Amino acid sequence: MRFDLDGLPVHFPYAAIYPEQHAYMGELKRALDARGHALLEMPTGTGKTAALISLITSYSLANPSRPLRLIYCTRTVHEMEKTLAELRLLFAHLPPAASRSLLALGLSSRKNLCVHPQASAAAARDSVDTACRRLTASWVREKAASDPESTPLCEFYETFDRAAAAGDLASLMSPGVYTLADLRALGRQRRVCPYFLARQMVKYANVVVYSYQYLLDPKVASIVSREMQKECVIVFDEAHNIDNVCIEALSVSIRKQTLEGAERNLRRISHEIDRFKATDANRLRAEYNRLVDGLAQRGNLPISDAWLANPALPDDILREAVPGNIRRAEHFLAVLRRLVRFLDGRLDTETVENEMPVAFVASIHSQAGIDQKMLRFCYDRLHSLMMTLEITDTDEFMHIQTICDFATLIGTYTRGFSIIIEPYDDRMPDIRDPVIQLSCHDASLAIRPVFDRFETVVITSGTLSPIDLYPRLLNFNPVISRSFTMSLTRDCICPMVLTRGSDQLPVSTKFDMRSDPGVVRNYGRLLLEMASAVPDGIVCFFVSYSYMDGIVNSWHEMGILQDIMQHKLVFIETPDVVETTLALDNYRKACDCGRGAVFFSVARGKVAEGIDFDRHYGRLVIMFGVPFQYTLSRILLARLEYLRETFQIKEGDFLTFDALRQAAQCVGRVIRSKADYGMMIFADKRYSRHDKRSKLPGWILSHLHDAHLNLSTDMALHIAREFLRRMAQPYDKAGSGGKKTLLTEEDLQAMAQDAMEM
């Protein structure tokens, strides 16, 4: 369909549109008009992706003087593929002249795009990267020019390089939408490297879909996204945890294994330096002269040589000369050895230590003789040295890279970080496992360059409540901040707050109650009753792996687990990705065959973040408890202190906000479209408190009736049976009963007419 939105002709790939999609597009258009940032919460299953890509593509087509490029960031490859499928549908509905000129593609790692038979066979991502460098590095190709027999190259990269040199890449990739599978197929067909082709074509594509890290992690963003212009519209989808992604991008952990690996790396580098001194001393002298001029004089590296970029340095520092005492390779190696020894000594502690970067850098200077400027240049100096020594197997040098990453961050930032040294993990106090953690507390550090560089950044998800906390956490000012509810022809969502068992004893995962046999038994009885009454799939979320293990063992001893299995099979998520994937496959098979099943999962786990339990795979989700973070974590405590002092965010406010967004994310897995239906049980007496409950998204709260608060198990069972009976009636998709939830072109024209008359 095609309709007018405040003077903008919008192309939409479906015959009808939801009212909330129309409203969402209106707010998005206002943000684009204002050239500002937006924060938009949209319920799951309401076509957020289709609304986003349709509005931004239509806006770009209608404003040829201001052509917008869309950079759409997703968390997983699965979400990337879903977005590209929506784009393909949209492009098919655009005017032929427009669709023939537009290019959209997904960009992922070599692991997901490599088509070289040997390189792509490597199991780990880093191993694929190394195998690729061995075939494509500039010095390998120079050697092959003089000795082609003994130096294998990648024919796919050679085809790409010839086309790039001739300025003829566009002939390899015609306009259209390219998924990762399409890129691999194109690579095999044209005998060209899909990874490097996609890397180059993102400069010209109208829509690029890739991972958050490609914009938020400085090491990756500097090499993949540096050429994106400020006119790009950046969308972070499913962005409820974006602050955590930012923090992880700038945090580093160092253990004994890291230091031992770094020692091995330094011995290997030393050996390589000796070899070069004997055979090609000029190369080391040339590097020294280049470092005198400054790292910016390094020039543009060939695309095949690009290594992970600096984790922190602003561009102007790159124009400085590298400090004289680390210009010579041997001197730099001696500095790294002293740094590794210093860190090894700091790991050898029996007490927990917590320091700010300034104090830590001062102790490095006094004990190891390494000043702040030397630390700041460690990462780039290592990069330069590995290029000079022609090292391709970068996966083997991850340990020394981690040390230099750590050094550069503490040498650059004086605030927003702390260094926490722990000899033991609190949860396993008998096993010595010392770790130095450089922990970032300020999410705005990683995302600030994105806000500063691009005119419009859209942060959107189904669970952004309370929405007013994100501008403070990320330190930005959105021009639009809006939360939408879901328009429904029937109440297909049934949230309930269960505060007590059938015996009227309160239930909670509060620390002083969670091990109480009465609470454990009541939680088990709740699941047993629901398993006997609810058809198909039931998903249960627990607050942690340790709590889930404990409660499942207790249910087994009480005989409750065996009773549940009389009704449904039980599958359990584990920290192992392969085991969990297998459990999910078998869970789905059990639901498909009509037997039904129960899936035990964990808040903040893989399943809570990325797996949908739509239709018969999830008719009920039970959230056992409130998923607060482990509040004795010293990293969390340090972050809470920083948030309080810097952004005036109280500890309790942040912890509640974080727990409730995780709970909402868990229960939101159960409803993935308006034709779907499902129940949500918040099983903890704390949800009955208004200050806790009010932080859930509006689209859940709008269906949480007063009669569904403060329930016991038998009351919840009665409500569930009534709800399932209602859902068994024929579904009135068009909403002829008065609640109109699908708008046609005629409806939109009538709305526009009414608006003009007003």
C-alpha positions in Angstrom: 0.0 0.0 0.0 1.0 3.7 -0.4 -0.3 6.4 1.8 0.5 10.0 2.8 2.0 10.7 6.3 2.1 14.5 7.0 3.0 15.2 3.4 5.4 12.3 3.0 4.4 9.5 0.5 5.1 6.3 2.3 5.5 2.9 0.6 4.5 0.0 2.9 4.8 -3.7 1.9 1.5 -4.9 3.3 -2.1 -4.3 2.4 -3.0 -2.9 5.8 -1.2 -1.3 8.7 -1.6 -1.3 12.5 -2.5 2.0 14.2 0.6 1.8 16.4 2.8 1.3 13.3 1.2 4.5 11.8 1.8 6.4 15.0 5.4 5.0 15.2 6.1 6.2 11.7 4.8 9.6 12.6 7.2 10.0 15.6 10.1 8.6 13.5 9.4 11.2 10.8 9.4 14.0 13.4 12.8 12.8 14.5 14.2 12.8 10.9 12.7 16.3 10.3 14.3 17.6 13.5 17.6 15.8 12.7 17.7 14.5 16.2 17.8 11.3 18.2 14.7 9.1 19.1 13.8 6.7 21.8 10.8 4.5 20.9 9.3 1.6 22.8 7.0 -0.6 20.6 5.3 -3.8 21.7 6.7 -7.1 20.3 4.8 -8.5 17.4 3.5 -5.2 16.0 5.8 -4.9 12.9 8.4 -2.5 14.3 11.0 -3.5 11.6 8.6 -3.1 8.7 7.5 0.4 10.0 11.1 1.5 10.4 12.5 0.5 7.1 9.4 1.6 5.2 9.4 5.1 6.7 13.2 5.7 6.4 13.4 4.4 2.8 10.3 6.4 1.8 11.8 9.5 3.4 15.0 9.1 1.5 13.2 8.6 -1.8 11.0 11.7 -1.2 14.0 13.9 -0.4 16.6 13.4 -3.2 18.5 16.5 -2.0 19.0 14.8 1.4 19.5 11.1 0.6 19.5 9.1 3.9 21.4 5.8 4.3 20.0 3.4 6.9 22.4 1.6 9.2 20.3 -1.1 11.0 22.1 -2.7 14.0 20.9 -6.0 15.3 22.1 -8.3 18.1 22.1 -11.6 16.3 22.5 -13.1 12.8 19.0 -14.4 13.0 17.6 -10.9 13.6 19.8 -9.6 10.7 18.3 -12.2 8.3 14.7 -11.3 9.4 15.4 -7.6 8.8 16.8 -8.4 5.3 13.7 -10.5 4.5 11.5 -7.5 5.4 13.7 -5.3 3.1 13.3 -7.7 0.2 9.5 -7.5 0.6 9.6 -3.7 0.8 11.9 -3.4 -2.3 9.4 -5.5 -4.3 6.7 -3.0 -3.6 8.7 0.2 -4.4 8.3 1.9 -7.8 10.5 0.0 -10.4 12.8 3.0 -10.9 13.5 3.2 -7.2 14.0 -0.5 -6.6 16.3 -0.8 -9.5 18.7 1.7 -7.9 18.7 0.6 -4.3 21.2 -1.7 -2.6 20.8 -3.4 0.8 23.1 -5.9 2.3 24.0 -7.6 5.5 27.6 -7.6 6.8 29.0 -10.2 9.2 32.3 -11.7 10.1 34.5 -13.8 7.8 33.2 -16.9 9.7 29.7 -16.2 8.3 30.8 -15.1 4.8 34.0 -16.9 3.8 33.6 -19.3 0.8 37.2 -20.5 0.6 37.0 -24.3 1.0 39.9 -24.5 3.5 39.7 -21.2 5.4 35.9 -21.5 6.0 36.3 -25.0 7.4 38.0 -23.6 10.6 35.8 -24.0 13.7 36.4 -20.7 15.5 35.9 -17.2 14.2 39.5 -16.2 15.1 40.8 -19.2 13.2 38.9 -18.3 10.1 40.3 -14.7 10.3 43.9 -16.1 10.6 43.4 -18.6 7.7 42.2 -15.7 5.6 45.2 -13.5 6.5 47.6 -16.3 5.5 46.1 -16.2 2.0 45.4 -12.4 1.6 48.0 -10.4 3.6 49.9 -7.9 1.3 53.3 -9.5 2.1 52.0 -13.0 1.3 50.8 -11.7 -2.0 54.1 -10.0 -2.7 55.9 -13.2 -2.0 53.5 -15.1 -4.3 54.4 -12.8 -7.1 58.0 -14.0 -7.1 57.3 -17.6 -5.9 53.7 -18.6 -7.0 54.4 -22.4 -6.7 55.0 -22.5 -2.9 52.7 -19.6 -1.8 49.0 -20.3 -2.0 46.6 -17.4 -2.4 42.8 -17.0 -2.2 41.4 -16.9 -5.8 38.2 -15.3 -4.4 40.2 -12.4 -2.9 42.3 -12.0 -6.1 39.1 -11.5 -8.1 37.9 -8.9 -5.6 41.2 -7.1 -5.6 41.4 -6.9 -9.5 37.8 -5.5 -9.6 38.6 -3.0 -6.8 41.8 -1.8 -8.5 39.8 -1.3 -11.8 37.0 0.5 -9.9 34.6 -2.1 -11.2 33.1 -3.5 -8.0 29.6 -2.3 -8.9 29.6 -4.8 -11.8 29.9 -7.7 -9.3 26.9 -6.6 -7.3 23.8 -5.3 -9.0 21.2 -3.4 -6.9 18.9 -5.5 -4.7 18.8 -7.1 -1.3 21.6 -9.4 -0.2 21.3 -11.7 2.8 24.4 -13.5 4.1 23.4 -16.6 2.1 22.9 -14.5 -1.0 26.4 -13.0 -0.6 28.0 -16.5 -0.2 26.1 -17.7 -3.3 27.2 -14.6 -5.3 30.8 -15.3 -4.1 30.8 -18.9 -5.3 29.1 -18.0 -8.6 31.4 -15.0 -9.5 34.5 -16.6 -7.7 34.8 -13.4 -5.7 35.2 -12.9 -1.9 31.8 -12.0 -0.4 33.4 -10.7 2.9 35.7 -8.1 1.3 33.1 -7.3 -1.4 30.5 -6.6 1.3 33.0 -4.6 3.3 33.7 -2.3 0.3 30.1 -2.1 -0.8 28.8 -0.8 2.5 30.2 2.5 1.5 27.7 2.7 -1.4 24.7 0.7 0.0 21.4 2.5 0.8 20.7 0.0 3.7 23.3 -1.9 5.7 22.3 -4.4 8.4 25.0 -5.5 10.8 25.9 -6.2 14.4 25.9 -3.6 17.3 29.7 -4.1 17.7 30.4 -2.6 14.2 29.4 0.8 15.6 29.9 0.5 19.4 33.2 -1.4 19.8 35.9 1.1 18.9 38.3 -1.8 17.7 35.8 -2.8 15.0 34.0 0.4 14.3 37.2 2.2 13.3 37.8 -0.2 10.4 34.3 -1.1 9.3 32.2 2.1 9.9 34.7 5.0 9.7 33.5 6.0 6.2 29.8 6.3 7.1 28.6 9.9 6.6 26.7 11.9 9.2 23.5 11.7 7.0 23.2 8.0 7.9 20.2 7.1 10.1 21.4 4.7 12.8 18.9 2.2 14.3 19.6 0.0 17.3 16.9 -2.6 17.3 16.1 -4.7 20.5 18.2 -2.1 22.3 16.9 -2.7 25.9 20.4 -3.8 26.9 22.4 -1.3 24.9 24.1 0.1 28.0 25.5 -3.3 28.8 26.8 -3.8 25.2 28.6 -0.4 25.5 30.2 -1.3 28.8 31.3 -4.8 27.5 33.0 -3.2 24.5 35.3 -1.2 26.8 36.0 -3.8 29.6 38.9 -6.2 29.8 39.6 -9.2 32.0 43.1 -10.6 32.6 43.8 -14.0 34.3 46.9 -16.1 34.9 46.3 -17.9 31.5 46.3 -14.5 29.7 49.7 -13.6 31.2 51.2 -17.0 30.5 50.0 -16.7 26.9 51.4 -13.2 26.7 54.8 -14.5 27.8 54.7 -17.1 25.0 53.7 -14.3 22.5 56.6 -12.1 23.5 59.1 -15.0 23.1 57.8 -15.6 19.6 57.9 -11.8 18.7 61.5 -11.6 20.1 62.5 -14.6 17.9 60.9 -12.9 14.8 62.7 -9.6 15.6 66.1 -11.5 15.7 65.3 -13.2 12.4 64.4 -9.8 10.7 67.6 -8.2 12.1 69.6 -10.9 10.4 67.7 -10.9 7.1 65.9 -7.6 6.6 67.1 -4.9 9.1 66.0 -2.2 6.8 62.3 -3.1 7.5 62.8 -2.4 11.2 64.6 0.9 10.5 61.8 2.0 8.2 59.3 1.3 10.9 61.3 3.3 13.4 61.4 6.3 11.0 57.6 6.0 10.4 56.9 6.0 14.1 59.0 9.2 14.5 56.5 10.9 12.1 53.4 9.6 14.0 51.0 6.7 13.5 48.8 8.7 11.1 51.7 8.6 8.6 51.2 4.9 8.3 48.8 5.6 5.4 45.8 3.5 4.4 46.6 -0.1 4.9 45.4 -2.6 2.3 41.9 -3.9 3.3 43.3 -7.4 3.8 45.9 -6.1 6.4 43.4 -4.2 8.6 43.7 -5.4 12.1 41.4 -4.6 15.0 41.8 -0.9 15.5 42.7 1.0 18.7 40.2 0.5 21.5 40.1 4.1 22.6 42.4 6.6 21.0 40.9 9.8 19.5 42.2 10.5 16.0 44.3 13.5 17.0 46.5 11.4 19.3 47.3 9.2 16.3 49.0 12.2 14.7 51.5 12.3 17.6 54.8 10.6 17.4 55.1 7.3 19.3 57.2 7.9 22.5 60.9 7.6 21.8 61.5 4.8 24.4 59.1 2.4 22.6 60.0 3.1 19.0 62.7 0.4 18.8 61.1 -3.0 18.7 63.4 -4.4 21.4 62.7 -1.6 23.8 59.0 -2.0 23.3 59.2 -5.7 24.0 61.1 -4.9 27.2 58.3 -2.5 28.3 55.7 -5.2 27.6 57.7 -7.8 29.6 57.8 -5.4 32.6 54.1 -4.7 32.3 53.3 -8.5 32.2 55.5 -9.0 35.3 53.8 -6.1 37.1 50.3 -7.5 36.3 51.4 -11.0 37.4 52.5 -9.5 40.7 49.2 -7.7 41.2 47.3 -11.0 40.6 49.3 -12.6 43.4 47.1 -11.2 46.1 44.9 -12.6 48.9 42.7 -9.5 49.3 40.2 -7.7 47.0 41.7 -4.5 45.6 39.8 -1.7 43.9 41.6 1.2 42.2 40.9 4.1 39.8 42.9 4.2 36.6 45.0 7.2 37.8 46.2 5.3 40.9 46.8 2.1 38.9 48.8 4.0 36.3 50.9 5.7 39.0 51.8 2.3 40.5 52.8 1.0 37.1 55.0 4.0 36.7 56.7 3.7 40.1 57.1 -0.1 40.0 57.7 -0.9 36.3 58.9 2.5 35.0 56.2 2.7 32.3 54.5 6.1 32.0 51.0 7.0 30.9 51.9 7.9 27.4 53.7 4.7 26.8 50.7 2.8 28.0 48.4 4.8 25.7 50.4 3.8 22.6 50.8 0.1 23.5 48.0 -1.2 21.3 49.0 0.8 18.1 52.7 0.0 18.7 52.0 -3.7 18.9 49.8 -3.4 15.7 52.7 -1.7 13.9 55.2 -4.3 15.0 53.1 -7.2 14.0 52.7 -5.6 10.5 56.4 -5.1 10.2 57.1 -8.7 11.3 54.5 -9.9 8.8 52.6 -12.0 11.4 49.4 -13.4 10.0 48.3 -15.9 12.7 46.8 -13.2 14.9 44.6 -15.7 16.7 47.7 -17.0 18.5 48.5 -13.4 19.7 45.2 -12.7 21.4 46.8 -12.7 24.9 49.3 -10.0 24.2 46.6 -8.0 22.3 44.5 -8.2 25.5 47.4 -6.8 27.6 47.9 -3.9 25.1 44.1 -3.3 25.0 44.1 -3.0 28.8 47.2 -0.8 28.8 45.8 1.6 26.1 42.4 2.0 28.0 44.0 2.8 31.3 46.4 5.1 29.7 43.6 7.0 27.9 40.7 7.2 30.4 40.9 8.6 33.9 37.2 8.5 34.7 34.4 6.0 34.1 36.5 3.0 34.9 37.8 1.0 37.8 40.4 -1.8 38.2 39.1 -4.6 40.4 41.4 -7.4 41.4 39.7 -10.5 43.0 41.7 -13.5 44.2 38.5 -15.7 44.4 35.0 -15.8 42.8 32.6 -15.1 45.7 30.4 -17.9 44.5 33.3 -20.4 44.6 35.4 -19.1 47.5 37.4 -22.4 47.8 38.9 -22.3 44.4 41.6 -19.7 43.7 40.9 -17.9 40.4 42.5 -14.5 40.5 41.4 -11.9 37.9 42.2 -8.3 37.1 39.1 -6.6 35.7 39.2 -3.3 33.9 35.5 -2.5 34.3 33.8 0.3 32.3 31.0 1.9 34.3 30.0 4.6 31.8 28.0 3.3 28.8 28.0 6.8 27.2 31.8 6.5 26.5 31.2 3.9 23.7 28.1 5.4 22.2 29.0 9.1 22.4 30.9 9.0 19.1 27.8 7.6 17.4 25.5 10.4 18.9 28.1 13.0 18.0 28.7 11.8 14.5 25.3 11.0 13.1 22.3 13.3 12.9 19.6 10.7 13.9 20.1 7.7 16.1 17.0 5.6 16.9 17.0 3.4 20.0 14.0 1.0 19.9 12.8 -2.1 21.6 9.7 -3.8 23.1 11.1 -3.2 26.6 12.5 0.2 27.2 10.5 1.0 30.3 11.1 3.2 32.3 12.0 5.1 29.2 13.3 8.2 31.0 16.3 6.3 32.4 18.0 5.7 29.0 18.9 9.3 28.2 20.6 9.5 31.6 22.5 6.2 31.3 23.6 7.0 27.7 24.0 10.8 28.4 22.1 12.1 25.3 19.0 14.2 24.6 16.4 12.6 22.4 14.0 14.9 20.5 11.4 12.1 20.5 10.8 9.8 23.5 7.6 7.7 23.2 6.1 4.4 24.3 3.3 2.8 22.3 0.6 0.3 23.4 -0.7 -2.6 21.3 -4.2 -2.2 19.6 -6.0 -5.5 19.8 -9.4 -6.9 18.7 -9.2 -9.2 21.7 -7.3 -9.3 24.9 -4.8 -11.9 23.7 -2.3 -11.1 26.5 -3.1 -12.2 30.0 -0.5 -11.0 32.6 -1.0 -12.0 36.2 0.8 -11.3 39.5 0.9 -14.3 41.8 1.9 -13.5 45.4 1.0 -16.7 47.3 0.4 -20.4 46.9 -2.9 -22.3 47.4 -1.9 -22.5 51.1 -1.8 -18.7 51.3 2.0 -18.7 52.1 3.7 -15.8 50.2 6.2 -16.7 47.4 9.3 -14.8 46.5 12.9 -15.3 45.5 14.1 -12.7 48.1 17.3 -14.0 49.6 15.8 -14.8 53.0 12.8 -16.7 51.4 14.2 -18.4 48.3 15.3 -21.6 50.1 12.2 -21.9 52.2 10.7 -25.3 51.5 7.2 -23.8 51.5 8.1 -21.3 48.8 9.9 -24.0 46.7 6.8 -26.3 47.1 4.4 -23.6 46.1 6.4 -22.7 43.0 6.4 -26.4 42.1 2.6 -26.8 42.7 2.0 -23.7 40.6 3.9 -25.2 37.6 2.2 -28.6 38.2 -1.3 -27.1 38.1 -0.5 -25.1 35.0 1.1 -28.0 33.2 -2.1 -30.0 33.7 -4.4 -27.2 32.5 -2.4 -25.3 29.8 -2.0 -27.0 26.4 1.2 -27.0 24.3 4.4 -25.2 25.5 5.1 -23.6 28.9 8.3 -21.5 29.4 9.7 -20.9 32.9 12.4 -18.3 33.7 14.5 -18.4 36.9 16.6 -15.6 38.3 20.0 -17.5 37.9 21.5 -20.8 36.9 22.3 -21.7 40.5 18.8 -20.9 41.7 17.3 -23.0 38.9 19.6 -26.0 39.7 18.7 -25.8 43.4 14.9 -25.5 42.8 14.8 -28.3 40.2 16.8 -30.6 42.6 14.3 -29.8 45.4 11.3 -30.5 43.1 12.9 -33.8 42.2 13.3 -34.7 45.9 9.7 -33.7 46.6 8.4 -35.8 43.7 6.9 -32.7 42.0 9.1 -33.0 38.9 7.9 -36.5 38.3 4.3 -35.3 38.6 4.9 -32.5 36.1 6.4 -35.0 33.7 3.2 -37.0 33.8 1.7 -34.1 31.8 4.6 -32.6 29.8 8.2 -33.3 29.0 10.8 -31.0 30.7 13.8 -29.4 28.9 16.5 -27.3 30.6 18.8 -24.5 29.3 22.4 -24.9 30.3 25.4 -22.5 29.9 26.5 -24.7 27.0 25.2 -23.3 23.7 25.2 -26.7 21.8 23.3 -28.5 24.7 20.7 -25.6 24.8 20.2 -25.6 21.1 19.5 -29.4 21.2 17.1 -29.0 24.1 15.2 -26.2 22.2 14.9 -28.4 19.1 13.5 -31.3 21.1 11.2 -28.9 23.0 9.8 -27.7 19.7 9.3 -31.3 18.5 7.4 -32.1 21.7 5.1 -29.1 21.1 4.7 -29.9 17.4 3.5 -33.4 18.0 0.9 -32.2 20.5 2.4 -33.7 23.6 3.4 -30.2 24.9 6.6 -29.5 27.0 8.1 -27.3 29.7 11.3 -25.3 29.1 13.3 -24.2 32.1 15.4 -21.1 31.3 17.3 -18.3 33.0 16.8 -14.5 32.8 19.8 -12.8 31.0 20.5 -16.2 29.3 20.7 -17.0 25.6 17.0 -18.1 25.5 15.7 -14.9 27.3 17.4 -12.7 24.7 17.1 -14.2 21.3 14.5 -17.1 21.2 10.9 -16.6 20.3 8.2 -18.9 21.8 5.4 -17.9 19.4 2.1 -19.8 18.8 1.9 -23.2 20.4 5.6 -23.0 21.5 4.6 -20.7 24.3 1.1 -20.4 25.7 2.3 -19.5 29.2 5.5 -18.0 30.6 6.2 -18.0 34.3 8.7 -15.6 35.7 9.8 -17.2 39.0 11.0 -14.2 41.1 12.4 -10.8 40.3 15.7 -11.1 38.3 17.9 -8.7 40.2 21.6 -8.7 39.4 24.0 -10.4 41.8 24.2 -7.5 44.2 27.5 -8.6 45.9 29.3 -8.3 42.6 32.1 -5.7 43.1 31.9 -4.6 39.5 28.2 -3.9 39.9 28.7 -2.1 43.2 31.4 0.1 41.5 29.1 0.8 38.6 26.2 1.8 41.0 28.5 4.2 42.8 29.6 5.8 39.5 26.0 6.1 38.3 25.0 7.7 41.6 27.9 10.2 41.6 27.9 11.0 37.9 24.3 10.8 36.7 22.4 11.0 40.1 20.8 7.6 39.5 20.0 5.9 42.8 21.2 2.3 43.3 17.7 1.0 44.0 16.3 2.8 41.0 18.9 1.3 38.6 18.6 -2.2 40.1 14.8 -2.2 39.9 14.9 -0.8 36.3 17.4 -3.5 35.3 15.5 -6.3 36.9 12.1 -5.3 35.5 13.4 -4.8 31.9 14.9 -8.4 32.1 11.5 -9.7 33.4 9.6 -7.9 30.7 12.1 -9.3 28.1 11.5 -12.8 29.4 7.7 -12.7 29.4 7.7 -10.9 26.0 9.0 -14.0 24.4 5.5 -15.6 24.5 3.7 -13.2 22.2 5.1 -12.5 18.8 2.1 -11.3 16.8 -1.5 -10.1 17.3 -2.9 -13.4 16.1 -0.9 -15.1 18.9 -2.0 -15.4 22.5 -0.4 -16.2 25.7 -0.3 -15.8 29.5 2.4 -14.3 31.7 2.7 -15.1 35.4 4.9 -12.8 37.6 5.4 -15.2 40.5 6.7 -13.1 43.4 5.0 -11.0 46.1 7.2 -8.0 45.2 5.4 -7.5 41.9 2.3 -6.5 43.8 4.1 -3.3 44.9 3.2 -0.5 42.6 6.7 1.1 42.5 8.0 -2.2 41.1 5.1 -3.1 38.8 4.9 0.4 37.3 8.3 -0.1 35.6 7.0 -2.8 33.3 6.3 -1.7 29.7 2.9 0.0 29.1 1.7 -2.6 26.7 1.9 -5.2 29.5 0.5 -2.9 32.2 -2.5 -2.0 30.0 -3.6 -5.7 30.1 -2.8 -6.2 33.8 -6.2 -5.7 35.4 -6.7 -5.1 39.1 -8.4 -8.5 39.4 -5.2 -10.2 38.2 -3.1 -8.7 41.1 -2.3 -10.5 44.3 -3.4 -13.9 43.2 -3.0 -17.3 44.8 -2.3 -20.5 42.7 -5.9 -21.6 42.5 -7.1 -18.1 41.5 -4.4 -18.0 38.7 -5.5 -21.5 37.5 -9.2 -20.3 37.3 -8.2 -17.2 35.3 -6.0 -19.3 33.0 -8.9 -21.7 32.2 -11.2 -18.8 31.5 -8.6 -17.1 29.3 -8.0 -20.3 27.2 -11.7 -20.7 26.8 -12.0 -17.2 25.3 -9.0 -17.7 23.1 -10.6 -20.8 21.6 -13.3 -18.7 20.0 -12.9 -17.7 16.3 -10.4 -14.8 15.9 -11.9 -11.6 14.4 -8.8 -10.3 12.6 -10.3 -7.2 11.1 -11.9 -6.0 14.3 -15.5 -5.6 13.1 -16.7 -5.7 16.6 -15.7 -2.0 17.1 -11.9 -2.3 17.9 -10.3 -1.6 14.6 -6.7 -2.8 14.6 -5.9 -2.9 10.9 -6.0 0.2 8.8 -6.4 0.1 5.0 -5.5 2.8 2.5 -9.1 4.1 2.6 -9.0 4.3 6.4 -5.8 6.3 6.3 -7.2 8.7 3.6 -10.3 9.2 5.8 -8.0 9.9 8.8 -6.0 12.4 6.8 -9.2 14.1 5.6 -10.5 14.4 9.2 -7.1 15.9 10.3 -7.3 18.6 7.5 -10.9 19.5 8.5 -9.9 19.9 12.1 
